[in-house]
Amino acid sequence: MIHKKEEIRYPVTIDLKVIMTSESGDEKNISDLNKILSKFDVPLKKEWIISKSNAGSYMCYTGKVYIASKDVMYLLFEELKRHQSVKFAI
């Protein structure tokens, strides 16, 4: 069975999940994430939900964000990839 890939329709509100190293601490990581969101005028619709990996080496930050366009989505993820503490974002 072949599944047709659905294209995202913008604007869209998504749950952004960002996995970061825990060395810097939650306050610094969240501050950095908020600065990145602000840089691209991406509003955080709900406070960050924080969870820790089993080993405690990584933190997962989940926030509901509003993405205005495909270009903004691309720029946001490119900026997240460049951050030294970010391991990945989905």
Rosetta blueprint (number, residue, H / E / L):
1 M L
2 I L
3 H L
4 K L
5 K L
6 E L
7 E L
8 I L
9 R L
10 Y L
11 P L
12 V E
13 T E
14 I E
15 D E
16 L E
17 K E
18 V E
19 I E
20 M E
21 T E
22 S L
23 E L
24 S L
25 G L
26 D H
27 E H
28 K H
29 N H
30 I H
31 S H
32 D H
33 L H
34 N H
35 K H
36 I H
37 L H
38 S H
39 K H
40 F L
41 D L
42 V L
43 P L
44 L E
45 K L
46 K L
47 E L
48 W L
49 I E
50 I E
51 S E
52 K E
53 S L
54 N L
55 A L
56 G L
57 S L
58 Y E
59 M E
60 C E
61 Y E
62 T E
63 G E
64 K E
65 V E
66 Y E
67 I E
68 A L
69 S L
70 K H
71 D H
72 V H
73 M H
74 Y H
75 L H
76 L H
77 F H
78 E H
79 E H
80 L H
81 K H
82 R H
83 H L
84 Q L
85 S L
86 V E
87 K E
88 F E
89 A E
90 I L
